[in-house]
Amino acid sequence: MANYPRIFLNLLFLLVLAVSCRNKGNTSDNTNNSKSETSVKTAKQQVRPGFVYESGAVIRGDTTADMIALVFTGDSFADGGDFIAETLREKNIKGSFFFTGNFYRNKMFHPLIKRLVSDGNYLGSHSDRHLLYCDWEKRDSLLVTREEFVRDLEDSYAEMKKFNIDQAGSRYFMPPYEWYNDTIASWTNRMGLVLINFSPGTRSNADYTYPEMGDRYLDSRCILKSVLDYEKFSSNGLKGFILLVHIGTDPRRTDKFYSFLPDLIGTLINRGYVFVRIDELLKN
């Protein structure tokens, strides 16, 4: 009976979140691709105590450590870049940024990239051309060959090298669309890289949605509530969490979640969390 209040609060949290914040299907964009290939088993990897894995990728660090890695992905948009960079500087914390080759090639984004590097943030790859690796409905069906995967990833590191970011110092890889399978994890492993993904449980990854998407759209206050409620009611809070936010979103979304970051970061620091780079969170 001593556990009854905790169980009751968890159930209440889930019920309230389901009613107030609509959770409709997969929150990533669907893309058609004609190529298909059967998935293969992932290469055996070291399993770290306290870490959480899914399909060969690390999706959460040590769930006993009061550390959070705030990660940002980007491909076509960077409207939140300067605001995010300034927020991190003011809070005296470092973030981890995963950009596509498209992003690194965009000359309009070069001043931002240089600023993020200069400020000591972690910069990594999010692929080169933002390819969809596997089918949304049938995850074990690949949409790229190994040769296409390797070439695309190597091309992204070629773009990163122009900013003095090399593969040896940037081994963590966030897959495009945050969607992958065990074969992608195995191929990543063979390239000497570590596949990672965001920690499930909050709706921060839905910050790219916009009203025209209908039921898939989630407003920023609801996203913020999902993060803070999860921290409050889940058994391990946000310990070891990889919290994903997009560095920019479609102009049709005027309610930008990144504008809530100062309050979110401040609240979580007050709750005892330390924000660290992804390589410090995962340390391997």
VOBA-1610 file (N, C-alpha, C; in pm, whole numbers, padded with zeros to 5 digits, always signed):
BEGIN
Met+00081-00121+00000Met+00000+00000+00000Met+00085+00127+00000Ala+00212+00115+00045Ala+00299+00233+00051Ala+00326+00291-00086Asn+00316+00208-00193Asn+00342+00254-00329Asn+00218+00312-00396Tyr+00105+00306-00329Tyr-00020+00347-00393Tyr-00018+00491-00442Pro+00030+00588-00362Pro+00030+00726-00410Pro+00111+00744-00537Arg+00229+00682-00545Arg+00312+00696-00664Arg+00242+00639-00787Ile+00182+00522-00774Ile+00111+00459-00886Ile-00006+00547-00929Phe-00080+00596-00827Phe-00195+00682-00859Phe-00153+00807-00933Leu-00042+00871-00890Leu+00006+00993-00955Leu+00051+00965-01097Asn+00118+00852-01119Asn+00162+00816-01254Asn+00043+00799-01348Leu-00061+00728-01298Leu-00179+00707-01381Leu-00251+00839-01408Leu-00258+00923-01306Leu-00323+01052-01322Leu-00249+01138-01423Phe-00114+01138-01415Phe-00031+01214-01508Phe-00056+01171-01653Leu-00056+01040-01674Leu-00077+00989-01809Leu-00214+01026-01863Leu-00316+01020-01775Leu-00451+01054-01817Leu-00462+01202-01853Val-00406+01289-01769Val-00414+01433-01794Val-00338+01469-01920Leu-00219+01412-01937Leu-00139+01442-02056Leu-00209+01396-02182Ala-00274+01280-02175Ala-00343+01227-02293Ala-00459+01317-02333Val-00528+01374-02232Val-00643+01459-02261Val-00600+01597-02309Ser-00500+01657-02240Ser-00463+01796-02268Ser-00369+01811-02386Cys-00291+01711-02414Cys-00192+01720-02522Cys-00209+01601-02615Arg-00259+01625-02732Arg-00290+01516-02825Arg-00164+01450-02875Asn-00164+01319-02873Asn-00048+01242-02917Asn-00093+01155-03033Lys-00077+01204-03155Lys-00129+01136-03272Lys-00018+01077-03356Gly+00003+00947-03347Gly+00093+00875-03437Gly+00236+00919-03426Asn+00314+00889-03530Asn+00455+00924-03536Asn+00469+01072-03561Thr+00562+01140-03493Thr+00576+01284-03504Thr+00678+01326-03608Ser+00729+01236-03688Ser+00823+01272-03793Ser+00752+01272-03927Asp+00809+01344-04023Asp+00751+01348-04156Asp+00772+01216-04227Asn+00672+01173-04304Asn+00684+01051-04382Asn+00738+01085-04520Thr+00824+01001-04571Thr+00886+01023-04701Thr+00883+00893-04778Asn+00844+00898-04905Asn+00841+00778-04987Asn+00979+00752-05045Asn+01014+00624-05055Asn+01141+00585-05114Asn+01122+00446-05171Ser+01171+00423-05290Ser+01140+00299-05359Ser+01232+00184-05321Lys+01346+00214-05259Lys+01441+00108-05231Lys+01401+00031-05106Ser+01430-00098-05106Ser+01396-00180-04990Ser+01500-00289-04974Glu+01526-00323-04849Glu+01624-00426-04821Glu+01592-00486-04686Thr+01613-00615-04668Thr+01582-00680-04543Thr+01683-00642-04436Ser+01635-00616-04316Ser+01723-00579-04206Ser+01810-00696-04164Val+01932-00666-04117Val+02021-00768-04064Val+02043-00741-03917Lys+02094-00840-03845Lys+02117-00826-03703Lys+02230-00727-03677Thr+02213-00646-03570Thr+02316-00549-03536Thr+02439-00615-03478Ala+02554-00552-03500Ala+02678-00603-03443Ala+02669-00593-03291Lys+02729-00688-03223Lys+02724-00689-03077Lys+02800-00568-03023Gln+02740-00497-02931Gln+02806-00379-02875Gln+02808-00388-02724Gln+02895-00308-02666Gln+02904-00304-02521Gln+02780-00238-02463Val+02720-00302-02365Val+02603-00248-02299Val+02648-00185-02168Arg+02625-00057-02153Arg+02670+00015-02034Arg+02565+00005-01923Pro+02606-00025-01800Pro+02510-00031-01689Pro+02439+00102-01670Gly+02307+00094-01654Gly+02228+00214-01631Gly+02185+00286-01757Phe+02244+00251-01874Phe+02207+00313-02000Phe+02082+00244-02057Val+02013+00314-02147Val+01896+00257-02212Val+01922+00254-02362Tyr+01889+00139-02425Tyr+01914+00118-02568Tyr+01785+00081-02638Glu+01780+00114-02768Glu+01670+00068-02852Glu+01723+00041-02991Ser+01703-00082-03039Ser+01746-00121-03174Ser+01892-00085-03200Gly+01975-00100-03101Gly+02118-00078-03118Gly+02166+00064-03096Ala+02076+00157-03067Ala+02115+00296-03042Ala+02101+00328-02893Val+02187+00417-02845Val+02175+00466-02708Val+02065+00572-02706Ile+01963+00553-02624Ile+01855+00651-02619Ile+01847+00719-02482Arg+01933+00680-02392Arg+01937+00747-02261Arg+02065+00708-02190Gly+02126+00804-02121Gly+02246+00776-02044Gly+02212+00716-01909Asp+02304+00729-01815Asp+02290+00671-01682Asp+02166+00726-01612Thr+02070+00639-01585Thr+01944+00682-01525Thr+01955+00705-01375Thr+02076+00699-01321Thr+02097+00733-01180Thr+02171+00865-01165Ala+02210+00926-01277Ala+02288+01051-01273Ala+02198+01170-01306Asp+02211+01277-01230Asp+02128+01396-01249Asp+02182+01483-01363Met+02199+01423-01480Met+02254+01493-01594Met+02157+01484-01712Ile+02152+01590-01789Ile+02069+01597-01909Ile+02155+01650-02024Ala+02142+01587-02141Ala+02206+01640-02261Ala+02096+01706-02345Leu+02108+01836-02365Leu+02015+01910-02449Leu+02069+01906-02591Val+01997+01837-02681Val+02046+01820-02817Val+01953+01890-02916Phe+02015+01942-03022Phe+01941+02015-03124Phe+01973+01955-03261Thr+01871+01939-03344Thr+01894+01891-03480Thr+01852+02000-03578Gly+01915+01997-03698Gly+01882+02096-03798Gly+01912+02048-03938Asp+01827+02088-04032Asp+01847+02058-04173Asp+01822+02182-04258Ser+01697+02226-04266Ser+01660+02338-04352Ser+01642+02470-04278Phe+01614+02465-04148Phe+01580+02585-04073Phe+01677+02608-03957Ala+01700+02737-03927Ala+01788+02771-03815Ala+01742+02899-03747Asp+01612+02928-03752Asp+01561+03054-03698Asp+01584+03069-03548Gly+01599+02958-03476Gly+01623+02967-03332Gly+01769+02968-03294Gly+01859+02962-03392Gly+02001+02944-03365Gly+02062+03047-03273Asp+02048+03175-03306Asp+02109+03279-03224Asp+02047+03286-03086Phe+01914+03270-03079Phe+01847+03271-02949Phe+01896+03156-02862Ile+01908+03037-02921Ile+01954+02920-02846Ile+02098+02938-02801Ala+02184+02985-02892Ala+02324+03006-02857Ala+02337+03105-02742Glu+02260+03213-02746Glu+02266+03314-02640Glu+02212+03258-02509Thr+02106+03179-02516Thr+02049+03117-02396Thr+02150+03026-02328Leu+02217+02943-02406Leu+02317+02852-02349Leu+02431+02930-02285Arg+02472+03039-02351Arg+02581+03121-02297Arg+02539+03185-02166Glu+02418+03238-02162Glu+02370+03304-02040Glu+02353+03205-01925Lys+02313+03084-01957Lys+02295+02982-01853Lys+02425+02911-01820Asn+02531+02943-01895Asn+02663+02883-01874Asn+02660+02731-01888Ile+02590+02684-01993Ile+02585+02541-02020Ile+02619+02517-02167Lys+02647+02391-02200Lys+02680+02354-02338Lys+02569+02265-02394Gly+02545+02281-02523Gly+02449+02197-02592Gly+02519+02107-02692Ser+02443+02019-02755Ser+02495+01929-02858Ser+02409+01946-02982Phe+02475+01975-03094Phe+02405+02010-03217Phe+02437+01910-03327Phe+02332+01856-03388Phe+02348+01757-03494Phe+02284+01813-03621Phe+02371+01844-03718Phe+02326+01907-03841Phe+02352+01818-03961Thr+02270+01834-04062Thr+02293+01763-04188Thr+02401+01835-04269Gly+02451+01766-04371Gly+02542+01831-04464Gly+02475+01950-04531Asn+02345+01939-04556Asn+02269+02051-04612Asn+02285+02175-04525Phe+02276+02155-04394Phe+02287+02265-04298Phe+02429+02322-04300Tyr+02529+02233-04293Tyr+02669+02279-04291Tyr+02706+02351-04420Arg+02644+02315-04532Arg+02675+02378-04660Arg+02609+02515-04677Asn+02504+02539-04603Asn+02427+02662-04619Asn+02509+02782-04566Lys+02551+02869-04656Lys+02637+02980-04617Lys+02569+03075-04518Met+02437+03081-04522Met+02365+03166-04428Met+02382+03117-04284Phe+02409+02987-04267Phe+02422+02930-04134Phe+02567+02929-04083His+02663+02965-04167His+02804+02956-04129His+02840+03039-04006Pro+02794+03164-03994Pro+02825+03240-03872Pro+02773+03172-03745Leu+02654+03113-03753Leu+02598+03043-03638Leu+02682+02921-03603Ile+02718+02842-03704Ile+02799+02722-03678Ile+02931+02760-03611Lys+02996+02864-03662Lys+03123+02907-03604Lys+03105+02955-03460Arg+02994+03020-03433Arg+02967+03066-03297Arg+02946+02947-03204Leu+02872+02848-03248Leu+02848+02730-03165Leu+02978+02656-03134Val+03065+02646-03234Val+03196+02582-03213Val+03278+02664-03114Ser+03284+02794-03136Ser+03363+02882-03050Ser+03316+02879-02905Asp+03186+02861-02885Asp+03131+02858-02749Asp+03153+02724-02679Gly+03210+02626-02748Gly+03241+02499-02685Gly+03130+02396-02686Asn+03031+02416-02773Asn+02926+02316-02785Asn+02973+02197-02867Tyr+02900+02087-02858Tyr+02931+01967-02936Tyr+02859+01976-03069Leu+02931+01952-03178Leu+02868+01950-03310Leu+02890+01814-03374Gly+02783+01756-03427Gly+02789+01623-03486Gly+02710+01614-03615Ser+02698+01493-03665Ser+02631+01468-03792Ser+02488+01422-03772His+02404+01467-03865His+02263+01427-03873His+02237+01371-04013Ser+02344+01315-04074Ser+02348+01265-04212Ser+02386+01380-04304Asp+02397+01353-04432Asp+02430+01458-04528Asp+02304+01515-04592Arg+02222+01427-04651Arg+02105+01472-04728Arg+01972+01447-04658His+01977+01414-04528His+01855+01390-04449His+01771+01279-04511Leu+01835+01166-04534Leu+01769+01051-04594Leu+01679+00980-04494Leu+01572+00920-04544Leu+01490+00832-04461Leu+01547+00691-04478Tyr+01590+00630-04369Tyr+01662+00503-04376Tyr+01571+00381-04385Cys+01457+00386-04322Cys+01371+00268-04319Cys+01224+00308-04318Asp+01141+00213-04356Asp+00999+00236-04372Asp+00934+00273-04239Trp+00838+00369-04243Trp+00771+00411-04121Trp+00688+00299-04059Glu+00622+00221-04142Glu+00533+00117-04090Glu+00604-00016-04068Lys+00699-00047-04154Lys+00773-00173-04144Lys+00920-00138-04120Arg+00953-00122-03994Arg+01083-00066-03957Arg+01202-00148-04006Asp+01185-00279-04021Asp+01298-00361-04063Asp+01321-00357-04213Ser+01242-00281-04286Ser+01260-00267-04431Ser+01343-00143-04460Leu+01463-00164-04510Leu+01553-00052-04538Leu+01517+00017-04668Leu+01543+00148-04673Leu+01520+00228-04792Leu+01651+00277-04853Val+01762+00236-04794Val+01894+00271-04847Val+01982+00146-04843Thr+02081+00141-04931Thr+02180+00035-04926Thr+02293+00077-04832Arg+02376-00019-04796Arg+02488+00016-04709Arg+02580+00117-04778Glu+02601+00100-04908Glu+02689+00191-04982Glu+02633+00333-04979Glu+02502+00346-04996Glu+02440+00479-04992Glu+02452+00541-04853Phe+02432+00458-04752Phe+02443+00505-04614Phe+02583+00555-04584Val+02682+00474-04617Val+02822+00509-04588Val+02863+00636-04664Arg+02829+00640-04792Arg+02868+00757-04874Arg+02803+00884-04820Asp+02676+00875-04784Asp+02605+00992-04732Asp+02668+01041-04602Leu+02700+00948-04513Leu+02758+00986-04384Leu+02898+01043-04402Glu+02976+00983-04491Glu+03111+01036-04518Glu+03102+01176-04577Asp+03003+01200-04661Asp+02986+01333-04719Asp+02953+01436-04611Ser+02877+01394-04511Ser+02844+01489-04404Ser+02969+01526-04325Tyr+03056+01428-04299Tyr+03180+01456-04226Tyr+03276+01542-04310Ala+03268+01529-04440Ala+03349+01614-04527Ala+03308+01761-04511Glu+03177+01785-04497Glu+03129+01921-04475Glu+03169+01971-04336Met+03161+01884-04238Met+03197+01922-04102Met+03345+01956-04089Lys+03427+01889-04168Lys+03571+01913-04161Lys+03607+02056-04198Lys+03522+02120-04278Lys+03545+02259-04316Lys+03537+02353-04195Phe+03478+02303-04087Phe+03469+02379-03962Phe+03561+02318-03856Asn+03658+02239-03902Asn+03756+02173-03813Asn+03689+02076-03716Ile+03584+02012-03763Ile+03518+01908-03684Ile+03546+01775-03753Asp+03621+01687-03688Asp+03655+01560-03752Asp+03579+01445-03688Gln+03583+01331-03755Gln+03507+01214-03710Gln+03556+01163-03576Ala+03687+01169-03553Ala+03743+01118-03428Ala+03690+01195-03307Gly+03667+01324-03325Gly+03618+01405-03214Gly+03468+01423-03212Ser+03400+01361-03308Ser+03255+01374-03319Ser+03194+01240-03356Arg+03202+01146-03263Arg+03165+01007-03290Arg+03017+00979-03272Tyr+02944+01068-03208Tyr+02801+01043-03184Tyr+02720+01091-03305Phe+02631+01005-03350Phe+02555+01030-03472Phe+02406+01020-03444Met+02333+01126-03476Met+02187+01128-03461Met+02125+01103-03598Pro+02049+00995-03618Pro+01997+00963-03751Pro+01892+01063-03798Pro+01884+01085-03928Pro+01782+01174-03982Pro+01642+01125-03949Tyr+01553+01219-03923Tyr+01415+01191-03882Tyr+01410+01117-03747Glu+01527+01097-03684Glu+01535+01020-03559Glu+01472+00882-03578Trp+01495+00824-03696Trp+01431+00697-03732Trp+01536+00605-03794Tyr+01544+00482-03745Tyr+01651+00390-03782Tyr+01608+00250-03743Asn+01692+00152-03770Asn+01669+00016-03720Asn+01802-00046-03680Asp+01801-00174-03643Asp+01923-00236-03593Asp+02031-00247-03700Thr+01993-00252-03825Thr+02092-00255-03933Thr+02167-00123-03940Ile+02095-00013-03932Ile+02159+00119-03932Ile+02254+00131-03813Ala+02213+00078-03699Ala+02300+00080-03581Ala+02428+00000-03607Ser+02413-00115-03673Ser+02528-00199-03704Ser+02623-00128-03801Trp+02567-00069-03906Trp+02650+00003-04004Trp+02721+00121-03938Thr+02652+00190-03849Thr+02712+00302-03777Thr+02830+00253-03693Asn+02806+00142-03624Asn+02910+00080-03541Asn+03035+00049-03622Arg+03016-00008-03740Arg+03129-00049-03824Arg+03210+00070-03873Met+03148+00188-03873Met+03220+00309-03913Met+03291+00375-03794Gly+03285+00309-03679Gly+03350+00363-03561Gly+03271+00472-03493Leu+03142+00480-03521Leu+03056+00583-03465Leu+02956+00522-03367Val+02890+00608-03291Val+02791+00564-03193Val+02656+00624-03230Leu+02559+00539-03256Leu+02425+00585-03291Leu+02349+00622-03164Ile+02288+00740-03165Ile+02210+00784-03050Ile+02073+00830-03098Asn+01980+00842-03005Asn+01849+00898-03036Asn+01795+00965-02910Phe+01689+01045-02926Phe+01632+01114-02811Phe+01566+01015-02716Ser+01557+01055-02590Ser+01491+00972-02490Ser+01340+00988-02502Pro+01267+00876-02507Pro+01121+00885-02517Pro+01058+00924-02383Gly+00937+00975-02391Gly+00862+01007-02269Gly+00805+01147-02269Thr+00875+01241-02335Thr+00822+01376-02346Thr+00783+01402-02491Arg+00725+01519-02519Arg+00687+01553-02655Arg+00776+01662-02715Ser+00895+01681-02661Ser+00982+01788-02711Ser+01014+01772-02859Asn+01017+01648-02908Asn+01049+01624-03048Asn+00935+01663-03143Ala+00821+01703-03088Ala+00708+01747-03170Ala+00709+01898-03191Asp+00818+01964-03155Asp+00824+02110-03165Asp+00834+02160-03309Tyr+00849+02068-03405Tyr+00855+02108-03546Tyr+00717+02119-03610Thr+00614+02069-03543Thr+00480+02064-03602Thr+00421+02205-03613Tyr+00325+02220-03706Tyr+00258+02350-03723Tyr+00108+02327-03741Pro+00027+02430-03718Pro-00119+02411-03712Pro-00180+02341-03832Glu-00124+02365-03952Glu-00181+02303-04071Glu-00171+02151-04070Met-00095+02095-03978Met-00084+01949-03966Met-00204+01888-03893Gly-00292+01970-03845Gly-00412+01918-03780Gly-00383+01855-03646Asp-00426+01730-03628Asp-00413+01662-03500Asp-00268+01636-03460Arg-00177+01643-03555Arg-00036+01620-03522Arg+00029+01741-03457Tyr-00033+01857-03469Tyr+00025+01979-03413Tyr+00018+01978-03262Leu+00126+02025-03200Leu+00131+02035-03053Leu+00187+02172-03019Asp+00114+02248-02939Asp+00160+02383-02905Asp+00271+02375-02799Ser+00347+02482-02788Ser+00467+02482-02705Ser+00439+02469-02556Arg+00330+02525-02509Arg+00297+02510-02366Arg+00266+02366-02331Cys+00204+02296-02423Cys+00177+02154-02400Cys+00306+02073-02401Ile+00398+02110-02492Ile+00527+02042-02497Ile+00604+02066-02367Leu+00606+02191-02322Leu+00673+02223-02196Leu+00614+02145-02081Lys+00482+02138-02076Lys+00414+02063-01969Lys+00454+01916-01973Ser+00466+01859-02094Ser+00501+01718-02104Ser+00639+01690-02045Val+00732+01785-02063Val+00868+01768-02011Val+00869+01778-01859Leu+00807+01882-01807Leu+00808+01904-01663Leu+00726+01799-01588Asp+00614+01757-01646Asp+00534+01652-01581Asp+00607+01519-01582Tyr+00675+01488-01693Tyr+00749+01362-01697Tyr+00858+01362-01590Glu+00927+01474-01578Glu+01032+01483-01476Glu+00975+01462-01336Lys+00857+01517-01313Lys+00797+01512-01181Lys+00741+01375-01145Phe+00682+01307-01243Phe+00608+01186-01211Phe+00679+01054-01246Ser+00775+01056-01337Ser+00843+00931-01372Ser+00943+00892-01263Ser+00970+00764-01252Ser+01048+00714-01138Ser+01191+00768-01136Asn+01252+00788-01254Asn+01389+00840-01259Asn+01396+00984-01308Gly+01280+01050-01313Gly+01280+01187-01362Gly+01340+01198-01501Leu+01430+01294-01519Leu+01499+01312-01647Leu+01647+01274-01636Lys+01679+01188-01543Lys+01818+01148-01523Lys+01872+01075-01647Gly+01984+01122-01697Gly+02045+01060-01815Gly+01973+01092-01944Phe+01884+01187-01943Phe+01795+01214-02057Phe+01868+01282-02173Ile+01830+01242-02295Ile+01872+01309-02417Ile+01748+01384-02466Leu+01744+01514-02441Leu+01625+01594-02468Leu+01641+01667-02600Leu+01556+01634-02696Leu+01568+01686-02832Leu+01481+01809-02856Val+01543+01910-02917Val+01473+02031-02962Val+01526+02063-03101His+01442+02117-03188His+01488+02156-03321His+01542+02298-03319Ile+01651+02322-03390Ile+01713+02455-03390Ile+01633+02555-03472Gly+01547+02505-03557Gly+01460+02591-03636Gly+01341+02511-03686Thr+01234+02581-03718Thr+01113+02512-03765Thr+01050+02588-03880Asp+00957+02523-03946Asp+00882+02582-04056Asp+00819+02715-04012Pro+00824+02818-04098Pro+00764+02947-04063Pro+00617+02939-04026Arg+00549+02833-04070Arg+00408+02819-04036Arg+00387+02792-03887Arg+00494+02752-03819Arg+00486+02741-03673Arg+00538+02872-03614Thr+00448+02952-03565Thr+00488+03079-03504Thr+00510+03065-03354Asp+00458+02957-03297Asp+00473+02928-03154Asp+00600+02844-03136Lys+00713+02912-03122Lys+00843+02843-03122Lys+00877+02790-02983Phe+00899+02660-02974Phe+00928+02601-02844Phe+01062+02647-02789Tyr+01158+02673-02877Tyr+01289+02713-02826Tyr+01282+02842-02745Ser+01178+02923-02764Ser+01163+03046-02685Ser+01133+03016-02538Phe+01092+02891-02509Phe+01065+02850-02371Phe+01189+02792-02302Leu+01299+02780-02374Leu+01418+02716-02317Leu+01473+02785-02193Pro+01479+02918-02188Pro+01531+02979-02065Pro+01455+02936-01940Asp+01322+02935-01948Asp+01242+02894-01833Asp+01259+02746-01804Leu+01262+02663-01909Leu+01277+02519-01890Leu+01411+02487-01826Ile+01517+02543-01881Ile+01651+02516-01827Ile+01661+02562-01682Gly+01611+02683-01655Gly+01616+02734-01518Gly+01540+02646-01421Thr+01422+02601-01461Thr+01342+02514-01375Thr+01413+02383-01345Leu+01473+02323-01449Leu+01538+02194-01428Leu+01668+02208-01348Ile+01737+02318-01365Ile+01856+02343-01281Ile+01813+02355-01135Asn+01703+02425-01112Asn+01651+02438-00975Asn+01607+02305-00917Arg+01572+02211-01003Arg+01534+02077-00956Arg+01655+01986-00940Gly+01773+02039-00960Gly+01894+01963-00930Gly+01967+01903-01048Tyr+01926+01935-01171Tyr+01990+01875-01288Tyr+02109+01958-01337Val+02203+01890-01401Val+02319+01953-01461Val+02312+01926-01611Phe+02325+02029-01692Phe+02324+02012-01837Phe+02466+01991-01888Val+02483+01885-01967Val+02616+01848-02017Val+02609+01818-02166Arg+02725+01817-02231Arg+02732+01776-02370Arg+02707+01627-02380Ile+02669+01583-02501Ile+02636+01442-02521Ile+02756+01352-02494Asp+02877+01398-02526Asp+02994+01314-02502Asp+03025+01302-02354Glu+02987+01401-02274Glu+03004+01391-02130Glu+02897+01302-02069Leu+02774+01310-02122Leu+02666+01227-02072Leu+02693+01079-02095Leu+02746+01046-02212Leu+02762+00905-02251Leu+02904+00852-02228Lys+03004+00936-02236Lys+03142+00900-02200Lys+03183+00761-02241Asn+03208+00739-02369Asn+03266+00610-02410Asn+03352+00627-02533
//
